[in-house]
């Protein structure tokens, strides 16, 4: 299973992908923007999608700061 979406948040274009690493998981979520990437692993695709939504909300909340070089790690 592989899912892909490309959308926009205040920070600009964000690409995300969920890939099954085996027939029953685990599942890898990758979110990529011009400023960097977040990679996390989950037991189910539903858990990965829930986290993807959380990360999109974080990026939107920090929109301008992210675009100017702020990373989640130094917020």
N, CA, C, O and CB atoms as a CASP TS submission, in Angstrom:
PFRMAT TS
TARGET T0000
AUTHOR 0000-0000-0000
METHOD Language model
MODEL 1
PARENT N/A
ATOM      1  N   UNK     1       0.833  -1.174   0.000  1.00  0.00           N
ATOM      2  CA  UNK     1       0.000   0.000   0.000  1.00  0.00           C
ATOM      3  C   UNK     1       0.877   1.236   0.000  1.00  0.00           C
ATOM      4  O   UNK     1       1.850   1.321   0.749  1.00  0.00           O
ATOM      5  CB  UNK     1      -0.947  -0.002   1.200  1.00  0.00           C
ATOM      6  N   UNK     2       0.538   2.164  -0.818  1.00  0.00           N
ATOM      7  CA  UNK     2       1.231   3.444  -0.837  1.00  0.00           C
ATOM      8  C   UNK     2       0.202   4.528  -1.068  1.00  0.00           C
ATOM      9  O   UNK     2      -0.638   4.413  -1.960  1.00  0.00           O
ATOM     10  CB  UNK     2       2.342   3.481  -1.928  1.00  0.00           C
ATOM     11  N   UNK     3       0.260   5.579  -0.271  1.00  0.00           N
ATOM     12  CA  UNK     3      -0.633   6.720  -0.428  1.00  0.00           C
ATOM     13  C   UNK     3       0.240   7.952  -0.614  1.00  0.00           C
ATOM     14  O   UNK     3       1.307   8.068  -0.010  1.00  0.00           O
ATOM     15  CB  UNK     3      -1.602   6.879   0.805  1.00  0.00           C
ATOM     16  N   UNK     4      -0.215   8.850  -1.438  1.00  0.00           N
ATOM     17  CA  UNK     4       0.553  10.072  -1.686  1.00  0.00           C
ATOM     18  C   UNK     4      -0.413  11.234  -1.814  1.00  0.00           C
ATOM     19  O   UNK     4      -1.488  11.100  -2.400  1.00  0.00           O
ATOM     20  CB  UNK     4       1.433   9.941  -2.966  1.00  0.00           C
ATOM     21  N   UNK     5      -0.032  12.356  -1.270  1.00  0.00           N
ATOM     22  CA  UNK     5      -0.816  13.581  -1.435  1.00  0.00           C
ATOM     23  C   UNK     5       0.146  14.755  -1.439  1.00  0.00           C
ATOM     24  O   UNK     5       1.175  14.727  -0.765  1.00  0.00           O
ATOM     25  CB  UNK     5      -1.892  13.736  -0.303  1.00  0.00           C
ATOM     26  N   UNK     6      -0.180  15.749  -2.173  1.00  0.00           N
ATOM     27  CA  UNK     6       0.590  16.983  -2.151  1.00  0.00           C
ATOM     28  C   UNK     6      -0.391  18.109  -1.921  1.00  0.00           C
ATOM     29  O   UNK     6      -1.368  18.249  -2.657  1.00  0.00           O
ATOM     30  CB  UNK     6       1.407  17.191  -3.474  1.00  0.00           C
ATOM     31  N   UNK     7      -0.138  18.908  -0.909  1.00  0.00           N
ATOM     32  CA  UNK     7      -1.061  19.986  -0.584  1.00  0.00           C
ATOM     33  C   UNK     7      -0.300  21.221  -0.168  1.00  0.00           C
ATOM     34  O   UNK     7       0.923  21.287  -0.290  1.00  0.00           O
ATOM     35  CB  UNK     7      -2.026  19.563   0.517  1.00  0.00           C
ATOM     36  N   UNK     8      -1.025  22.182   0.317  1.00  0.00           N
ATOM     37  CA  UNK     8      -0.371  23.400   0.772  1.00  0.00           C
ATOM     38  C   UNK     8      -0.799  23.708   2.187  1.00  0.00           C
ATOM     39  O   UNK     8      -1.958  23.518   2.554  1.00  0.00           O
ATOM     40  CB  UNK     8      -0.692  24.578  -0.154  1.00  0.00           C
ATOM     41  N   UNK     9       0.123  24.174   2.963  1.00  0.00           N
ATOM     42  CA  UNK     9      -0.150  24.728   4.281  1.00  0.00           C
ATOM     43  C   UNK     9       0.385  26.145   4.217  1.00  0.00           C
ATOM     44  O   UNK     9       0.913  26.550   3.181  1.00  0.00           O
ATOM     45  CB  UNK     9       0.515  23.876   5.463  1.00  0.00           C
ATOM     46  N   UNK    10       0.267  26.900   5.276  1.00  0.00           N
ATOM     47  CA  UNK    10       0.809  28.260   5.254  1.00  0.00           C
ATOM     48  C   UNK    10       2.295  28.256   4.946  1.00  0.00           C
ATOM     49  O   UNK    10       2.826  29.236   4.424  1.00  0.00           O
ATOM     50  CB  UNK    10       0.557  28.956   6.587  1.00  0.00           C
ATOM     51  N   UNK    11       2.972  27.156   5.268  1.00  0.00           N
ATOM     52  CA  UNK    11       4.406  27.087   5.059  1.00  0.00           C
ATOM     53  C   UNK    11       4.774  26.841   3.603  1.00  0.00           C
ATOM     54  O   UNK    11       5.955  26.901   3.259  1.00  0.00           O
ATOM     55  CB  UNK    11       4.993  26.009   5.917  1.00  0.00           C
ATOM     56  N   UNK    12       3.817  26.570   2.749  1.00  0.00           N
ATOM     57  CA  UNK    12       4.107  26.267   1.362  1.00  0.00           C
ATOM     58  C   UNK    12       3.707  24.838   1.044  1.00  0.00           C
ATOM     59  O   UNK    12       2.895  24.234   1.745  1.00  0.00           O
ATOM     60  CB  UNK    12       5.586  26.490   1.058  1.00  0.00           C
ATOM     61  N   UNK    13       4.278  24.318  -0.005  1.00  0.00           N
ATOM     62  CA  UNK    13       3.910  22.970  -0.459  1.00  0.00           C
ATOM     63  C   UNK    13       4.455  21.913   0.489  1.00  0.00           C
ATOM     64  O   UNK    13       5.618  21.950   0.891  1.00  0.00           O
ATOM     65  CB  UNK    13       4.430  22.718  -1.883  1.00  0.00           C
ATOM     66  N   UNK    14       3.580  20.962   0.837  1.00  0.00           N
ATOM     67  CA  UNK    14       3.944  19.839   1.686  1.00  0.00           C
ATOM     68  C   UNK    14       3.540  18.567   0.966  1.00  0.00           C
ATOM     69  O   UNK    14       2.404  18.442   0.509  1.00  0.00           O
ATOM     70  CB  UNK    14       3.268  19.936   3.093  1.00  0.00           C
ATOM     71  N   UNK    15       4.453  17.636   0.863  1.00  0.00           N
ATOM     72  CA  UNK    15       4.191  16.351   0.223  1.00  0.00           C
ATOM     73  C   UNK    15       4.219  15.291   1.306  1.00  0.00           C
ATOM     74  O   UNK    15       5.115  15.288   2.150  1.00  0.00           O
ATOM     75  CB  UNK    15       5.233  16.040  -0.908  1.00  0.00           C
ATOM     76  N   UNK    16       3.241  14.388   1.291  1.00  0.00           N
ATOM     77  CA  UNK    16       3.269  13.306   2.261  1.00  0.00           C
ATOM     78  C   UNK    16       3.004  11.981   1.569  1.00  0.00           C
ATOM     79  O   UNK    16       2.333  11.911   0.540  1.00  0.00           O
ATOM     80  CB  UNK    16       2.244  13.546   3.375  1.00  0.00           C
ATOM     81  N   UNK    17       3.554  10.931   2.169  1.00  0.00           N
ATOM     82  CA  UNK    17       3.440   9.598   1.598  1.00  0.00           C
ATOM     83  C   UNK    17       3.386   8.580   2.735  1.00  0.00           C
ATOM     84  O   UNK    17       4.132   8.686   3.709  1.00  0.00           O
ATOM     85  CB  UNK    17       4.627   9.297   0.634  1.00  0.00           C
ATOM     86  N   UNK    18       2.506   7.606   2.605  1.00  0.00           N
ATOM     87  CA  UNK    18       2.441   6.489   3.544  1.00  0.00           C
ATOM     88  C   UNK    18       2.740   5.227   2.749  1.00  0.00           C
ATOM     89  O   UNK    18       2.091   4.941   1.743  1.00  0.00           O
ATOM     90  CB  UNK    18       1.034   6.405   4.263  1.00  0.00           C
ATOM     91  N   UNK    19       3.737   4.474   3.219  1.00  0.00           N
ATOM     92  CA  UNK    19       4.177   3.266   2.516  1.00  0.00           C
ATOM     93  C   UNK    19       4.170   2.098   3.487  1.00  0.00           C
ATOM     94  O   UNK    19       4.682   2.210   4.601  1.00  0.00           O
ATOM     95  CB  UNK    19       5.592   3.457   1.894  1.00  0.00           C
ATOM     96  N   UNK    20       3.587   0.966   3.065  1.00  0.00           N
ATOM     97  CA  UNK    20       3.653  -0.267   3.855  1.00  0.00           C
ATOM     98  C   UNK    20       5.024  -0.888   3.639  1.00  0.00           C
ATOM     99  O   UNK    20       5.449  -1.085   2.501  1.00  0.00           O
ATOM    100  CB  UNK    20       2.509  -1.272   3.460  1.00  0.00           C
ATOM    101  N   UNK    21       5.710  -1.192   4.720  1.00  0.00           N
ATOM    102  CA  UNK    21       7.042  -1.784   4.615  1.00  0.00           C
ATOM    103  C   UNK    21       6.991  -3.305   4.581  1.00  0.00           C
ATOM    104  O   UNK    21       8.018  -3.953   4.380  1.00  0.00           O
ATOM    105  CB  UNK    21       7.907  -1.328   5.773  1.00  0.00           C
ATOM    106  N   UNK    22       5.830  -3.872   4.772  1.00  0.00           N
ATOM    107  CA  UNK    22       5.600  -5.311   4.693  1.00  0.00           C
ATOM    108  C   UNK    22       4.135  -5.533   4.372  1.00  0.00           C
ATOM    109  O   UNK    22       3.373  -4.572   4.275  1.00  0.00           O
ATOM    110  CB  UNK    22       6.001  -6.032   6.019  1.00  0.00           C
ATOM    111  N   UNK    23       3.727  -6.786   4.205  1.00  0.00           N
ATOM    112  CA  UNK    23       2.338  -7.052   3.825  1.00  0.00           C
ATOM    113  C   UNK    23       1.347  -6.629   4.906  1.00  0.00           C
ATOM    114  O   UNK    23       0.190  -6.340   4.599  1.00  0.00           O
ATOM    115  CB  UNK    23       2.159  -8.525   3.521  1.00  0.00           C
ATOM    116  N   UNK    24       1.780  -6.589   6.164  1.00  0.00           N
ATOM    117  CA  UNK    24       0.910  -6.148   7.255  1.00  0.00           C
ATOM    118  C   UNK    24       1.532  -5.001   8.050  1.00  0.00           C
ATOM    119  O   UNK    24       1.181  -4.785   9.210  1.00  0.00           O
ATOM    120  CB  UNK    24       0.605  -7.316   8.186  1.00  0.00           C
ATOM    121  N   UNK    25       2.444  -4.274   7.433  1.00  0.00           N
ATOM    122  CA  UNK    25       3.097  -3.152   8.102  1.00  0.00           C
ATOM    123  C   UNK    25       4.489  -3.522   8.536  1.00  0.00           C
ATOM    124  O   UNK    25       4.956  -4.616   8.220  1.00  0.00           O
ATOM    125  CB  UNK    25       2.288  -2.692   9.299  1.00  0.00           C
ATOM    126  N   UNK    26       5.152  -2.672   9.231  1.00  0.00           N
ATOM    127  CA  UNK    26       4.713  -1.357   9.683  1.00  0.00           C
ATOM    128  C   UNK    26       4.559  -0.392   8.507  1.00  0.00           C
ATOM    129  O   UNK    26       4.896  -0.714   7.368  1.00  0.00           O
ATOM    130  CB  UNK    26       5.702  -0.791  10.704  1.00  0.00           C
ATOM    131  N   UNK    27       4.050   0.779   8.809  1.00  0.00           N
ATOM    132  CA  UNK    27       3.782   1.802   7.801  1.00  0.00           C
ATOM    133  C   UNK    27       4.647   3.020   8.071  1.00  0.00           C
ATOM    134  O   UNK    27       4.745   3.498   9.202  1.00  0.00           O
ATOM    135  CB  UNK    27       2.285   2.190   7.787  1.00  0.00           C
ATOM    136  N   UNK    28       5.269   3.509   7.012  1.00  0.00           N
ATOM    137  CA  UNK    28       6.160   4.667   7.130  1.00  0.00           C
ATOM    138  C   UNK    28       5.456   5.896   6.581  1.00  0.00           C
ATOM    139  O   UNK    28       4.999   5.903   5.437  1.00  0.00           O
ATOM    140  CB  UNK    28       7.501   4.423   6.380  1.00  0.00           C
ATOM    141  N   UNK    29       5.370   6.940   7.406  1.00  0.00           N
ATOM    142  CA  UNK    29       4.834   8.241   6.993  1.00  0.00           C
ATOM    143  C   UNK    29       6.011   9.161   6.742  1.00  0.00           C
ATOM    144  O   UNK    29       6.860   9.341   7.616  1.00  0.00           O
ATOM    145  CB  UNK    29       3.862   8.843   8.073  1.00  0.00           C
ATOM    146  N   UNK    30       6.067   9.744   5.557  1.00  0.00           N
ATOM    147  CA  UNK    30       7.078  10.747   5.233  1.00  0.00           C
ATOM    148  C   UNK    30       6.352  12.014   4.828  1.00  0.00           C
ATOM    149  O   UNK    30       5.501  11.998   3.940  1.00  0.00           O
ATOM    150  CB  UNK    30       8.042  10.255   4.097  1.00  0.00           C
ATOM    151  N   UNK    31       6.694  13.114   5.487  1.00  0.00           N
ATOM    152  CA  UNK    31       6.191  14.429   5.103  1.00  0.00           C
ATOM    153  C   UNK    31       7.391  15.276   4.710  1.00  0.00           C
ATOM    154  O   UNK    31       8.339  15.416   5.483  1.00  0.00           O
ATOM    155  CB  UNK    31       5.369  15.100   6.265  1.00  0.00           C
ATOM    156  N   UNK    32       7.349  15.838   3.514  1.00  0.00           N
ATOM    157  CA  UNK    32       8.483  16.562   2.955  1.00  0.00           C
ATOM    158  C   UNK    32       8.072  17.967   2.562  1.00  0.00           C
ATOM    159  O   UNK    32       7.050  18.164   1.906  1.00  0.00           O
ATOM    160  CB  UNK    32       9.057  15.821   1.749  1.00  0.00           C
ATOM    161  N   UNK    33       8.872  18.943   2.966  1.00  0.00           N
ATOM    162  CA  UNK    33       8.695  20.321   2.506  1.00  0.00           C
ATOM    163  C   UNK    33      10.063  20.818   2.056  1.00  0.00           C
ATOM    164  O   UNK    33      11.059  20.104   2.166  1.00  0.00           O
ATOM    165  CB  UNK    33       8.083  21.248   3.639  1.00  0.00           C
ATOM    166  N   UNK    34      10.103  22.018   1.561  1.00  0.00           N
ATOM    167  CA  UNK    34      11.379  22.589   1.127  1.00  0.00           C
ATOM    168  C   UNK    34      12.349  22.741   2.303  1.00  0.00           C
ATOM    169  O   UNK    34      13.563  22.796   2.104  1.00  0.00           O
ATOM    170  CB  UNK    34      11.150  23.950   0.454  1.00  0.00           C
ATOM    171  N   UNK    35      11.814  22.810   3.530  1.00  0.00           N
ATOM    172  CA  UNK    35      12.655  23.023   4.700  1.00  0.00           C
ATOM    173  C   UNK    35      13.141  21.718   5.347  1.00  0.00           C
ATOM    174  O   UNK    35      14.005  21.762   6.223  1.00  0.00           O
ATOM    175  CB  UNK    35      11.901  23.836   5.714  1.00  0.00           C
ATOM    176  N   UNK    36      12.615  20.581   4.944  1.00  0.00           N
ATOM    177  CA  UNK    36      13.064  19.326   5.535  1.00  0.00           C
ATOM    178  C   UNK    36      11.995  18.263   5.490  1.00  0.00           C
ATOM    179  O   UNK    36      10.974  18.415   4.819  1.00  0.00           O
ATOM    180  CB  UNK    36      13.498  19.544   6.956  1.00  0.00           C
ATOM    181  N   UNK    37      12.242  17.168   6.222  1.00  0.00           N
ATOM    182  CA  UNK    37      11.327  16.032   6.209  1.00  0.00           C
ATOM    183  C   UNK    37      11.080  15.519   7.619  1.00  0.00           C
ATOM    184  O   UNK    37      11.912  15.670   8.513  1.00  0.00           O
ATOM    185  CB  UNK    37      11.878  14.911   5.331  1.00  0.00           C
ATOM    186  N   UNK    38       9.917  14.911   7.789  1.00  0.00           N
ATOM    187  CA  UNK    38       9.568  14.197   9.001  1.00  0.00           C
ATOM    188  C   UNK    38       9.271  12.770   8.566  1.00  0.00           C
ATOM    189  O   UNK    38       8.475  12.553   7.653  1.00  0.00           O
ATOM    190  CB  UNK    38       8.342  14.860   9.757  1.00  0.00           C
ATOM    191  N   UNK    39       9.907  11.791   9.214  1.00  0.00           N
ATOM    192  CA  UNK    39       9.665  10.378   8.916  1.00  0.00           C
ATOM    193  C   UNK    39       9.311   9.686  10.225  1.00  0.00           C
ATOM    194  O   UNK    39      10.056   9.766  11.202  1.00  0.00           O
ATOM    195  CB  UNK    39      10.917   9.702   8.233  1.00  0.00           C
ATOM    196  N   UNK    40       8.162   9.005  10.236  1.00  0.00           N
ATOM    197  CA  UNK    40       7.715   8.276  11.422  1.00  0.00           C
ATOM    198  C   UNK    40       7.122   6.934  10.985  1.00  0.00           C
ATOM    199  O   UNK    40       6.715   6.766   9.835  1.00  0.00           O
ATOM    200  CB  UNK    40       6.668   9.111  12.234  1.00  0.00           C
ATOM    201  N   UNK    41       7.082   5.981  11.923  1.00  0.00           N
ATOM    202  CA  UNK    41       6.617   4.625  11.642  1.00  0.00           C
ATOM    203  C   UNK    41       5.426   4.285  12.528  1.00  0.00           C
ATOM    204  O   UNK    41       5.370   4.689  13.689  1.00  0.00           O
ATOM    205  CB  UNK    41       7.752   3.603  11.852  1.00  0.00           C
ATOM    206  N   UNK    42       4.453   3.521  11.960  1.00  0.00           N
ATOM    207  CA  UNK    42       3.205   3.222  12.651  1.00  0.00           C
ATOM    208  C   UNK    42       2.787   1.778  12.413  1.00  0.00           C
ATOM    209  O   UNK    42       3.208   1.140  11.448  1.00  0.00           O
ATOM    210  CB  UNK    42       2.099   4.173  12.194  1.00  0.00           C
ATOM    211  N   UNK    43       1.944   1.278  13.319  1.00  0.00           N
ATOM    212  CA  UNK    43       1.425  -0.090  13.199  1.00  0.00           C
ATOM    213  C   UNK    43       0.290  -0.194  12.200  1.00  0.00           C
ATOM    214  O   UNK    43       0.067  -1.260  11.626  1.00  0.00           O
ATOM    215  CB  UNK    43       0.954  -0.588  14.542  1.00  0.00           C
ATOM    216  N   UNK    44      -0.442   0.915  11.980  1.00  0.00           N
ATOM    217  CA  UNK    44      -1.578   0.873  11.043  1.00  0.00           C
ATOM    218  C   UNK    44      -1.587   2.131  10.176  1.00  0.00           C
ATOM    219  O   UNK    44      -1.062   3.171  10.574  1.00  0.00           O
ATOM    220  CB  UNK    44      -2.928   0.737  11.812  1.00  0.00           C
ATOM    221  N   UNK    45      -2.191   2.029   8.982  1.00  0.00           N
ATOM    222  CA  UNK    45      -2.305   3.223   8.146  1.00  0.00           C
ATOM    223  C   UNK    45      -3.189   4.295   8.798  1.00  0.00           C
ATOM    224  O   UNK    45      -2.967   5.489   8.596  1.00  0.00           O
ATOM    225  CB  UNK    45      -2.867   2.849   6.775  1.00  0.00           C
ATOM    226  N   UNK    46      -4.190   3.870   9.578  1.00  0.00           N
ATOM    227  CA  UNK    46      -5.050   4.847  10.262  1.00  0.00           C
ATOM    228  C   UNK    46      -4.245   5.683  11.247  1.00  0.00           C
ATOM    229  O   UNK    46      -4.450   6.893  11.346  1.00  0.00           O
ATOM    230  CB  UNK    46      -6.201   4.134  10.996  1.00  0.00           C
ATOM    231  N   UNK    47      -3.332   5.048  11.977  1.00  0.00           N
ATOM    232  CA  UNK    47      -2.475   5.794  12.901  1.00  0.00           C
ATOM    233  C   UNK    47      -1.593   6.789  12.151  1.00  0.00           C
ATOM    234  O   UNK    47      -1.381   7.911  12.611  1.00  0.00           O
ATOM    235  CB  UNK    47      -1.603   4.830  13.719  1.00  0.00           C
ATOM    236  N   UNK    48      -1.081   6.372  10.992  1.00  0.00           N
ATOM    237  CA  UNK    48      -0.233   7.253  10.187  1.00  0.00           C
ATOM    238  C   UNK    48      -1.017   8.454   9.669  1.00  0.00           C
ATOM    239  O   UNK    48      -0.509   9.575   9.664  1.00  0.00           O
ATOM    240  CB  UNK    48       0.374   6.480   9.012  1.00  0.00           C
ATOM    241  N   UNK    49      -2.249   8.221   9.237  1.00  0.00           N
ATOM    242  CA  UNK    49      -3.068   9.323   8.733  1.00  0.00           C
ATOM    243  C   UNK    49      -3.423  10.290   9.863  1.00  0.00           C
ATOM    244  O   UNK    49      -3.428  11.504   9.661  1.00  0.00           O
ATOM    245  CB  UNK    49      -4.350   8.782   8.069  1.00  0.00           C
ATOM    246  N   UNK    50      -3.721   9.757  11.051  1.00  0.00           N
ATOM    247  CA  UNK    50      -4.002  10.618  12.200  1.00  0.00           C
ATOM    248  C   UNK    50      -2.812  11.521  12.483  1.00  0.00           C
ATOM    249  O   UNK    50      -2.982  12.715  12.728  1.00  0.00           O
ATOM    250  CB  UNK    50      -4.342   9.775  13.444  1.00  0.00           C
ATOM    251  N   UNK    51      -1.608  10.960  12.452  1.00  0.00           N
ATOM    252  CA  UNK    51      -0.398  11.747  12.708  1.00  0.00           C
ATOM    253  C   UNK    51      -0.165  12.759  11.591  1.00  0.00           C
ATOM    254  O   UNK    51       0.264  13.881  11.858  1.00  0.00           O
ATOM    255  CB  UNK    51       0.827  10.824  12.851  1.00  0.00           C
ATOM    256  N   UNK    52      -0.439  12.383  10.352  1.00  0.00           N
ATOM    257  CA  UNK    52      -0.264  13.288   9.226  1.00  0.00           C
ATOM    258  C   UNK    52      -1.116  14.532   9.424  1.00  0.00           C
ATOM    259  O   UNK    52      -0.658  15.647   9.175  1.00  0.00           O
ATOM    260  CB  UNK    52      -0.625  12.592   7.904  1.00  0.00           C
ATOM    261  N   UNK    53      -2.362  14.345   9.875  1.00  0.00           N
ATOM    262  CA  UNK    53      -3.253  15.478  10.126  1.00  0.00           C
ATOM    263  C   UNK    53      -2.675  16.369  11.236  1.00  0.00           C
ATOM    264  O   UNK    53      -2.694  17.595  11.127  1.00  0.00           O
ATOM    265  CB  UNK    53      -4.675  14.978  10.513  1.00  0.00           C
ATOM    266  N   UNK    54      -2.160  15.740  12.306  1.00  0.00           N
ATOM    267  CA  UNK    54      -1.549  16.514  13.394  1.00  0.00           C
ATOM    268  C   UNK    54      -0.378  17.352  12.890  1.00  0.00           C
ATOM    269  O   UNK    54      -0.253  18.527  13.235  1.00  0.00           O
ATOM    270  CB  UNK    54      -1.076  15.579  14.513  1.00  0.00           C
ATOM    271  N   UNK    55       0.477  16.740  12.072  1.00  0.00           N
ATOM    272  CA  UNK    55       1.643  17.463  11.550  1.00  0.00           C
ATOM    273  C   UNK    55       1.230  18.595  10.618  1.00  0.00           C
ATOM    274  O   UNK    55       1.839  19.664  10.648  1.00  0.00           O
ATOM    275  CB  UNK    55       2.578  16.503  10.813  1.00  0.00           C
ATOM    276  N   UNK    56       0.207  18.383   9.790  1.00  0.00           N
ATOM    277  CA  UNK    56      -0.295  19.454   8.919  1.00  0.00           C
ATOM    278  C   UNK    56      -0.773  20.631   9.766  1.00  0.00           C
ATOM    279  O   UNK    56      -0.527  21.787   9.422  1.00  0.00           O
ATOM    280  CB  UNK    56      -1.447  18.935   8.013  1.00  0.00           C
ATOM    281  N   UNK    57      -1.460  20.334  10.880  1.00  0.00           N
ATOM    282  CA  UNK    57      -1.948  21.405  11.750  1.00  0.00           C
ATOM    283  C   UNK    57      -0.790  22.168  12.388  1.00  0.00           C
ATOM    284  O   UNK    57      -0.852  23.389  12.530  1.00  0.00           O
ATOM    285  CB  UNK    57      -2.863  20.832  12.839  1.00  0.00           C
ATOM    286  N   UNK    58       0.263  21.452  12.772  1.00  0.00           N
ATOM    287  CA  UNK    58       1.451  22.114  13.335  1.00  0.00           C
ATOM    288  C   UNK    58       2.088  23.024  12.287  1.00  0.00           C
ATOM    289  O   UNK    58       2.428  24.170  12.584  1.00  0.00           O
ATOM    290  CB  UNK    58       2.483  21.064  13.837  1.00  0.00           C
ATOM    291  N   UNK    59       2.250  22.523  11.072  1.00  0.00           N
ATOM    292  CA  UNK    59       2.850  23.342  10.010  1.00  0.00           C
ATOM    293  C   UNK    59       2.009  24.581   9.726  1.00  0.00           C
ATOM    294  O   UNK    59       2.544  25.674   9.537  1.00  0.00           O
ATOM    295  CB  UNK    59       3.015  22.518   8.725  1.00  0.00           C
ATOM    296  N   UNK    60       0.696  24.406   9.697  1.00  0.00           N
ATOM    297  CA  UNK    60      -0.180  25.547   9.439  1.00  0.00           C
ATOM    298  C   UNK    60      -0.078  26.575  10.568  1.00  0.00           C
ATOM    299  O   UNK    60      -0.075  27.780  10.318  1.00  0.00           O
ATOM    300  CB  UNK    60      -1.640  25.079   9.274  1.00  0.00           C
ATOM    301  N   UNK    61       0.006  26.094  11.811  1.00  0.00           N
ATOM    302  CA  UNK    61       0.081  26.997  12.959  1.00  0.00           C
ATOM    303  C   UNK    61       1.368  27.815  12.964  1.00  0.00           C
ATOM    304  O   UNK    61       1.373  28.974  13.379  1.00  0.00           O
ATOM    305  CB  UNK    61      -0.028  26.208  14.250  1.00  0.00           C
ATOM    306  N   UNK    62       2.456  27.207  12.503  1.00  0.00           N
ATOM    307  CA  UNK    62       3.745  27.889  12.500  1.00  0.00           C
ATOM    308  C   UNK    62       4.089  28.472  11.141  1.00  0.00           C
ATOM    309  O   UNK    62       5.201  28.957  10.932  1.00  0.00           O
ATOM    310  CB  UNK    62       4.830  26.939  12.932  1.00  0.00           C
ATOM    311  N   UNK    63       3.142  28.426  10.221  1.00  0.00           N
ATOM    312  CA  UNK    63       3.304  28.841   8.836  1.00  0.00           C
ATOM    313  C   UNK    63       4.462  29.747   8.503  1.00  0.00           C
ATOM    314  O   UNK    63       5.430  29.307   7.882  1.00  0.00           O
ATOM    315  CB  UNK    63       2.118  29.490   8.425  1.00  0.00           C
ATOM    316  N   UNK    64       4.390  30.985   8.893  1.00  0.00           N
ATOM    317  CA  UNK    64       5.435  31.928   8.492  1.00  0.00           C
ATOM    318  C   UNK    64       6.768  31.615   9.150  1.00  0.00           C
ATOM    319  O   UNK    64       7.810  31.787   8.518  1.00  0.00           O
ATOM    320  CB  UNK    64       5.019  33.345   8.832  1.00  0.00           C
ATOM    321  N   UNK    65       6.769  31.166  10.382  1.00  0.00           N
ATOM    322  CA  UNK    65       8.013  30.804  11.055  1.00  0.00           C
ATOM    323  C   UNK    65       8.695  29.640  10.363  1.00  0.00           C
ATOM    324  O   UNK    65       9.916  29.637  10.206  1.00  0.00           O
ATOM    325  CB  UNK    65       7.749  30.458  12.511  1.00  0.00           C
ATOM    326  N   UNK    66       7.907  28.639   9.944  1.00  0.00           N
ATOM    327  CA  UNK    66       8.469  27.476   9.232  1.00  0.00           C
ATOM    328  C   UNK    66       9.098  27.933   7.929  1.00  0.00           C
ATOM    329  O   UNK    66      10.206  27.520   7.584  1.00  0.00           O
ATOM    330  CB  UNK    66       7.376  26.401   8.955  1.00  0.00           C
ATOM    331  N   UNK    67       8.387  28.790   7.205  1.00  0.00           N
ATOM    332  CA  UNK    67       8.884  29.249   5.914  1.00  0.00           C
ATOM    333  C   UNK    67      10.165  30.067   6.057  1.00  0.00           C
ATOM    334  O   UNK    67      10.977  30.108   5.133  1.00  0.00           O
ATOM    335  CB  UNK    67       7.820  30.071   5.209  1.00  0.00           C
ATOM    336  N   UNK    68      10.354  30.717   7.200  1.00  0.00           N
ATOM    337  CA  UNK    68      11.543  31.544   7.369  1.00  0.00           C
ATOM    338  C   UNK    68      12.686  30.787   8.052  1.00  0.00           C
ATOM    339  O   UNK    68      13.684  31.393   8.443  1.00  0.00           O
ATOM    340  CB  UNK    68      11.197  32.784   8.171  1.00  0.00           C
ATOM    341  N   UNK    69      12.546  29.473   8.196  1.00  0.00           N
ATOM    342  CA  UNK    69      13.651  28.687   8.709  1.00  0.00           C
ATOM    343  C   UNK    69      13.427  28.044  10.065  1.00  0.00           C
ATOM    344  O   UNK    69      14.284  27.291  10.528  1.00  0.00           O
ATOM    345  CB  UNK    69      14.828  29.528   8.784  1.00  0.00           C
ATOM    346  N   UNK    70      12.295  28.318  10.723  1.00  0.00           N
ATOM    347  CA  UNK    70      12.018  27.687  12.015  1.00  0.00           C
ATOM    348  C   UNK    70      11.716  26.209  11.785  1.00  0.00           C
ATOM    349  O   UNK    70      11.006  25.862  10.840  1.00  0.00           O
ATOM    350  CB  UNK    70      10.827  28.393  12.746  1.00  0.00           C
ATOM    351  N   UNK    71      12.233  25.357  12.619  1.00  0.00           N
ATOM    352  CA  UNK    71      11.900  23.948  12.540  1.00  0.00           C
ATOM    353  C   UNK    71      11.123  23.559  13.790  1.00  0.00           C
ATOM    354  O   UNK    71      11.207  24.234  14.816  1.00  0.00           O
ATOM    355  CB  UNK    71      13.174  23.079  12.383  1.00  0.00           C
ATOM    356  N   UNK    72      10.374  22.480  13.703  1.00  0.00           N
ATOM    357  CA  UNK    72       9.582  22.035  14.839  1.00  0.00           C
ATOM    358  C   UNK    72      10.488  21.800  16.031  1.00  0.00           C
ATOM    359  O   UNK    72      10.077  22.030  17.168  1.00  0.00           O
ATOM    360  CB  UNK    72       8.795  20.759  14.496  1.00  0.00           C
ATOM    361  N   UNK    73      11.706  21.348  15.801  1.00  0.00           N
ATOM    362  CA  UNK    73      12.634  21.072  16.883  1.00  0.00           C
ATOM    363  C   UNK    73      13.066  22.292  17.664  1.00  0.00           C
ATOM    364  O   UNK    73      13.470  22.159  18.819  1.00  0.00           O
ATOM    365  CB  UNK    73      13.822  20.405  16.345  1.00  0.00           C
ATOM    366  N   UNK    74      12.998  23.475  17.082  1.00  0.00           N
ATOM    367  CA  UNK    74      13.441  24.668  17.838  1.00  0.00           C
ATOM    368  C   UNK    74      12.306  25.657  18.086  1.00  0.00           C
ATOM    369  O   UNK    74      12.556  26.838  18.329  1.00  0.00           O
ATOM    370  CB  UNK    74      14.570  25.374  17.088  1.00  0.00           C
ATOM    371  N   UNK    75      11.077  25.192  18.029  1.00  0.00           N
ATOM    372  CA  UNK    75       9.914  26.060  18.296  1.00  0.00           C
ATOM    373  C   UNK    75       9.817  26.354  19.774  1.00  0.00           C
ATOM    374  O   UNK    75       8.909  27.066  20.204  1.00  0.00           O
ATOM    375  CB  UNK    75       8.603  25.408  17.799  1.00  0.00           C
TER
END
